[in-house]
Amino acid sequence: MEIKVPREIQVGGHTYRVLLSKDGLRDECYHGVVNHRTQEIRINAQRPASQRAEAFLHEILHVVDIVYGQKESKEEIIHNFGEGLTQALCKGLDIELDWSDIPEEE
């Protein structure tokens, strides 16, 4: 089953824009990053589909954590939940994320 990644995602009263970063991010190791000040989620377009999916779910978890949670969950906890969600949704339910509507940042 294929699901389109939305251009924007709302968590609580906050709307975050979703972008693909075609030139990578701050560091080649980054798969994604969230900026709470600009309310943007950037995903590294150069990563394989499974890594883009995990990064997207990972960054959404950071947003949920800020809006509803601890506001300081450790990166390893967010990472583990992101991997678990990716496994459950993408492998367990055979969901593939369609990035075709997501703009590449300039």
N, CA, C and O of each residue as an XYZ file, in Angstrom:
424
protein
N       0.852     -1.167      0.000
C       0.000      0.000      0.000
C       0.903      1.237      0.000
O       1.873      1.311      0.755
N       0.578      2.181     -0.836
C       1.365      3.409     -0.924
C       0.589      4.564     -0.312
O      -0.606      4.724     -0.561
N       1.275      5.365      0.488
C       0.664      6.525      1.138
C       1.501      7.751      0.803
O       2.719      7.754      0.982
N       0.831      8.794      0.315
C       1.540     10.038      0.004
C       1.974     10.734      1.284
O       1.198     10.859      2.231
N       3.200     11.177      1.301
C       3.697     11.988      2.402
C       3.080     13.378      2.229
O       3.163     13.951      1.143
N       2.466     13.927      3.274
C       1.833     15.244      3.131
C       2.868     16.367      3.081
O       3.955     16.254      3.647
N       2.515     17.435      2.403
C       3.404     18.610      2.358
C       3.496     19.288      3.715
O       4.486     19.948      4.029
N       2.455     19.117      4.509
C       2.422     19.670      5.866
C       1.824     18.623      6.795
O       0.988     17.812      6.398
N       2.279     18.666      8.043
C       1.728     17.767      9.039
C       1.424     18.588     10.284
O       2.234     19.404     10.723
N       0.246     18.357     10.843
C      -0.173     19.114     12.012
C      -0.075     18.235     13.255
O      -0.559     17.103     13.276
N       0.560     18.777     14.284
C       0.653     18.129     15.591
C       0.206     19.168     16.604
O       0.833     20.216     16.754
N      -0.886     18.867     17.299
C      -1.453     19.870     18.199
C      -1.878     21.070     17.380
O      -2.517     20.919     16.338
N      -1.538     22.233     17.831
C      -1.874     23.454     17.107
C      -0.793     23.925     16.164
O      -0.841     25.064     15.698
N       0.181     23.082     15.868
C       1.345     23.478     15.081
C       1.382     22.736     13.754
O       1.131     21.533     13.696
N       1.697     23.463     12.693
C       1.800     22.880     11.361
C       3.251     22.946     10.915
O       3.857     24.017     10.881
N       3.798     21.789     10.574
C       5.181     21.680     10.121
C       5.194     21.362      8.630
O       4.483     20.469      8.169
N       6.008     22.100      7.885
C       6.196     21.852      6.461
C       7.182     20.704      6.278
O       8.147     20.593      7.034
N       6.951     19.849      5.285
C       7.834     18.720      4.995
C       8.585     19.020      3.701
O       7.978     19.364      2.686
N       9.904     18.887      3.745
C      10.754     19.173      2.593
C      11.755     18.050      2.378
O      12.142     17.362      3.323
N      12.168     17.870      1.144
C      13.273     16.970      0.828
C      14.520     17.814      0.623
O      14.480     18.834     -0.065
N      15.601     17.398      1.208
C      16.874     18.096      1.059
C      17.718     17.339      0.049
O      18.255     16.276      0.357
N      17.838     17.881     -1.154
C      18.546     17.165     -2.220
C      20.063     17.206     -2.056
O      20.761     16.347     -2.594
N      20.577     18.175     -1.333
C      22.021     18.301     -1.145
C      22.474     17.745      0.196
O      23.563     18.073      0.666
N      21.654     16.911      0.813
C      22.010     16.388      2.128
C      21.693     17.399      3.205
O      21.120     18.455      2.937
N      22.066     17.071      4.407
C      21.806     17.953      5.531
C      23.129     18.394      6.132
O      24.169     18.269      5.485
N      23.114     18.899      7.335
C      24.328     19.416      7.964
C      25.503     18.456      7.864
O      26.654     18.876      7.748
N      25.211     17.198      7.909
C      26.232     16.163      7.950
C      25.730     15.013      7.096
O      24.534     14.724      7.092
N      26.598     14.371      6.393
C      26.207     13.262      5.519
C      25.521     12.138      6.286
O      24.793     11.343      5.692
N      25.741     12.062      7.589
C      25.132     11.000      8.411
C      23.666     11.281      8.719
O      22.925     10.362      9.068
N      23.243     12.512      8.598
C      21.860     12.854      8.937
C      20.894     12.302      7.897
O      21.131     12.400      6.693
N      19.807     11.725      8.380
C      18.754     11.258      7.484
C      17.618     12.271      7.454
O      16.895     12.367      6.462
N      17.458     13.026      8.537
C      16.409     14.032      8.641
C      16.680     14.959      9.793
O      17.513     14.676     10.654
N      15.969     16.076      9.805
C      16.124     17.054     10.882
C      14.826     17.849     10.995
O      14.143     18.094     10.001
N      14.502     18.246     12.223
C      13.336     19.098     12.441
C      13.834     20.429     13.010
O      14.724     20.466     13.859
N      13.240     21.511     12.524
C      13.535     22.842     13.051
C      12.233     23.370     13.646
O      11.298     23.711     12.921
N      12.186     23.433     14.973
C      10.953     23.855     15.646
C      10.697     25.357     15.477
O       9.547     25.796     15.516
N      11.749     26.135     15.293
C      11.584     27.576     15.111
C      10.904     27.889     13.783
O       9.991     28.712     13.728
N      11.354     27.227     12.706
C      10.758     27.469     11.385
C       9.618     26.504     11.085
O       8.929     26.639     10.074
N       9.425     25.536     11.966
C       8.393     24.505     11.816
C       8.530     23.773     10.482
O       7.601     23.711      9.677
N       9.735     23.218     10.284
C      10.036     22.461      9.074
C      10.664     21.118      9.438
O      11.455     21.011     10.375
N      10.291     20.110      8.676
C      10.915     18.803      8.750
C      11.617     18.592      7.417
O      10.987     18.632      6.361
N      12.929     18.367      7.472
C      13.710     18.143      6.250
C      14.214     16.708      6.242
O      14.770     16.224      7.228
N      14.014     16.042      5.125
C      14.433     14.656      4.962
C      15.472     14.594      3.839
O      15.294     15.209      2.789
N      16.542     13.857      4.064
C      17.618     13.727      3.093
C      17.134     12.898      1.899
O      16.896     11.696      2.020
N      16.993     13.553      0.755
C      16.478     12.910     -0.463
C      17.442     11.864     -1.011
O      17.043     11.022     -1.815
N      18.698     11.906     -0.591
C      19.703     10.981     -1.116
C      19.673      9.622     -0.412
O      20.393      8.707     -0.810
N      18.867      9.486      0.608
C      18.789      8.230      1.370
C      17.812      7.253      0.713
O      16.878      7.675      0.031
N      18.024      5.947      0.916
C      17.070      4.948      0.408
C      15.699      5.131      1.047
O      15.575      5.771      2.091
N      14.678      4.572      0.423
C      13.290      4.730      0.871
C      13.096      4.333      2.332
O      12.395      5.027      3.067
N      13.699      3.240      2.759
C      13.517      2.801      4.146
C      14.095      3.804      5.132
O      13.521      4.017      6.200
N      15.221      4.426      4.794
C      15.829      5.424      5.676
C      15.033      6.728      5.659
O      14.923      7.393      6.689
N      14.477      7.102      4.505
C      13.631      8.296      4.455
C      12.382      8.086      5.306
O      11.968      8.997      6.023
N      11.778      6.899      5.239
C      10.586      6.606      6.039
C      10.910      6.680      7.528
O      10.171      7.290      8.302
N      12.012      6.058      7.920
C      12.395      6.077      9.336
C      12.691      7.500      9.797
O      12.299      7.891     10.897
N      13.376      8.270      8.966
C      13.708      9.650      9.334
C      12.441     10.495      9.491
O      12.341     11.302     10.414
N      11.480     10.309      8.592
C      10.223     11.057      8.669
C       9.488     10.741      9.969
O       9.054     11.653     10.673
N       9.345      9.467     10.290
C       8.680      9.076     11.535
C       9.471      9.550     12.754
O       8.886      9.989     13.744
N      10.785      9.461     12.683
C      11.663      9.921     13.758
C      11.443     11.410     14.041
O      11.289     11.811     15.195
N      11.429     12.220     12.986
C      11.264     13.669     13.172
C       9.858     14.011     13.659
O       9.691     14.947     14.440
N       8.841     13.264     13.209
C       7.495     13.474     13.733
C       7.467     13.179     15.232
O       6.805     13.886     15.991
N       8.178     12.145     15.655
C       8.245     11.837     17.092
C       8.872     12.985     17.878
O       8.447     13.269     18.998
N       9.872     13.642     17.308
C      10.458     14.818     17.976
C       9.414     15.925     18.138
O       9.348     16.577     19.180
N       8.600     16.132     17.101
C       7.550     17.155     17.176
C       6.530     16.780     18.243
O       6.152     17.617     19.062
N       6.085     15.533     18.237
C       5.127     15.069     19.250
C       5.711     15.245     20.648
O       5.011     15.662     21.570
N       6.984     14.929     20.802
C       7.653     15.072     22.098
C       7.633     16.526     22.574
O       7.387     16.793     23.750
N       7.891     17.455     21.665
C       7.883     18.876     22.020
C       6.476     19.345     22.359
O       6.280     20.053     23.347
N       5.499     18.959     21.555
C       4.127     19.440     21.736
C       3.446     18.792     22.934
O       2.785     19.479     23.713
N       3.595     17.484     23.093
C       2.835     16.757     24.102
C       3.667     16.128     25.217
O       3.133     15.758     26.263
N       4.955     16.011     24.993
C       5.706     15.133     25.876
C       6.681     15.808     26.800
O       6.439     16.885     27.345
N       7.781     15.133     26.951
C       8.825     15.504     27.889
C       9.572     16.760     27.460
O      10.118     17.483     28.293
N       9.590     17.007     26.192
C      10.348     18.098     25.581
C      11.855     17.862     25.630
O      12.634     18.693     25.163
N      12.256     16.744     26.188
C      13.687     16.445     26.268
C      13.963     14.956     26.169
O      14.927     14.469     26.760
N      13.142     14.226     25.438
C      13.405     12.788     25.310
C      14.779     12.588     24.692
O      15.179     13.315     23.783
N      15.476     11.616     25.186
C      16.808     11.333     24.671
C      16.716     10.847     23.232
O      15.763     10.169     22.847
N      17.719     11.206     22.452
C      17.759     10.843     21.034
C      17.627      9.331     20.848
O      16.970      8.880     19.909
N      18.236      8.556     21.718
C      18.172      7.093     21.559
C      16.754      6.563     21.739
O      16.381      5.575     21.105
N      15.963      7.201     22.587
C      14.567      6.782     22.770
C      13.768      7.096     21.510
O      13.019      6.251     21.020
N      13.930      8.317     20.984
C      13.251      8.703     19.740
C      13.685      7.778     18.607
O      12.857      7.340     17.808
N      14.977      7.482     18.535
C      15.499      6.591     17.498
C      14.842      5.212     17.581
O      14.399      4.672     16.567
N      14.779      4.649     18.778
C      14.193      3.317     18.950
C      12.718      3.295     18.581
O      12.261      2.364     17.917
N      11.964      4.311     19.003
C      10.551      4.390     18.628
C      10.397      4.556     17.113
O       9.516      3.946     16.507
N      11.252      5.382     16.505
C      11.201      5.581     15.052
C      11.455      4.291     14.293
O      10.752      3.982     13.331
N      12.462      3.535     14.726
C      12.746      2.245     14.087
C      11.578      1.279     14.278
O      11.211      0.552     13.355
N      10.994      1.275     15.484
C       9.867      0.395     15.763
C       8.652      0.722     14.910
O       8.000     -0.175     14.377
N       8.347      2.016     14.782
C       7.223      2.424     13.939
C       7.475      2.083     12.470
O       6.570      1.640     11.763
N       8.699      2.292     12.025
C       9.030      1.963     10.641
C       8.843      0.470     10.388
O       8.280      0.073      9.368
N       9.312     -0.345     11.314
C       9.149     -1.800     11.191
C       7.666     -2.170     11.148
O       7.235     -2.936     10.287
N       6.889     -1.619     12.084
C       5.468     -1.965     12.181
C       4.683     -1.498     10.955
O       3.865     -2.249     10.423
N       4.923     -0.278     10.507
C       4.148      0.277      9.406
C       4.659     -0.160      8.036
O       3.891     -0.647      7.207
N       5.962      0.017      7.803
C       6.495     -0.225      6.464
C       6.723     -1.702      6.171
O       6.478     -2.157      5.054
N       7.180     -2.435      7.140
C       7.421     -3.867      6.923
C       6.200     -4.689      7.333
O       5.742     -5.546      6.577
N       5.676     -4.427      8.527
C       4.560     -5.215      9.031
C       3.272     -5.021      8.248
O       2.558     -5.986      7.975
N       2.968     -3.776      7.883
C       1.728     -3.476      7.153
C       1.970     -3.221      5.672
O       1.033     -2.928      4.929
N       3.229     -3.333      5.241
C       3.609     -3.163      3.843
C       3.200     -1.787      3.299
O       2.662     -1.672      2.198
N       3.471     -0.748      4.100
C       3.175      0.625      3.682
C       4.442      1.243      3.103
O       5.515      1.179      3.702
N       4.294      1.839      1.929
C       5.399      2.536      1.288
C       5.040      4.016      1.216
O       3.922      4.366      0.838
N       5.977      4.883      1.576
C       5.713      6.318      1.545
C       6.034      6.867      0.155
O       7.105      6.606     -0.393
N       5.107      7.621     -0.401
C       5.244      8.259     -1.712
C       5.637      9.716     -1.480
O       4.865     10.489     -0.913
N       6.829     10.084     -1.916
C       7.378     11.426     -1.697
C       7.130     12.370     -2.880
O       7.653     13.484     -2.884
N       6.366     11.965     -3.858
C       6.245     12.714     -5.119
C       5.660     14.117     -4.963
O       5.914     14.969     -5.814
N       4.892     14.390     -3.916
C       4.324     15.725     -3.727
C       5.195     16.638     -2.855
O       4.862     17.806     -2.652
N       6.286     16.117     -2.350
C       7.123     16.887     -1.422
C       8.149     17.681     -2.204
O       8.913     17.117     -2.988
N       8.171     19.004     -1.992
C       9.122     19.830     -2.726
C      10.539     19.669     -2.192
O      10.751     19.400     -1.009
N      11.506     19.839     -3.093
C      12.900     19.858     -2.659
C      13.228     21.282     -2.274
O      12.860     22.236     -2.960
N      13.935     21.404     -1.150
C      14.308     22.751     -0.718
C      15.360     23.314     -1.665
O      16.128     22.578     -2.285
N      15.371     24.622     -1.755
C      16.272     25.288     -2.703
C      17.543     25.733     -2.050
O      18.407     26.310     -2.711
